Amino acid sequence: MDSATFVPGKRKYLFCTDEKGGAILQSIIDQVVDKNLSFEMVFIGKVQFTDLVAWLSEQRMGSYLYIAAHWNQLKAIKQLAEEIGFSEEEAQYIGYGEKEKNVFCGRCHGITTIDTENTEQVEVDCIYCNLRLEISNHYSRLRDAYLGYVAKL
Ligand SMILES: [Zn+2]
């Protein structure tokens, strides 16, 4: 699990998190409250995605964004924040949980999910048709999965 670090001297602090992420950000939130700094907080899951877009879009320069969420969600939210204009210097993204990767089977179109937290797995057996798949770098946004090719035995 990553941890967040407090970045001082910002005009306003933005926290975007869920329950578990809130625990990760707790020490940062405490410091912001202690120092009487300006902040806003939204809970992922309690707001609509479109509301999240609106909230991020209306923030001004000098705001600093903390997002803590499950890896599965973090990727999409990070992408969103970057599209809205938050740079690497203006945000921290903290993921928790298992890092997962979906692999799309070219034969049966089934999706096999693998845990990539510790290993850099390059092959997997399709859980639907047992075909040995080589995990490619080709990511399909449509299927939220990496394309699996027939592994050369
Ligand atoms: Zn398959």
Residues whose N, C-alpha, C, O or C-beta is under 5 A from the ligand:
A	BS01	ZN	C105 R107 C108 H109 G110 C126 Y128 C129 N130 L131
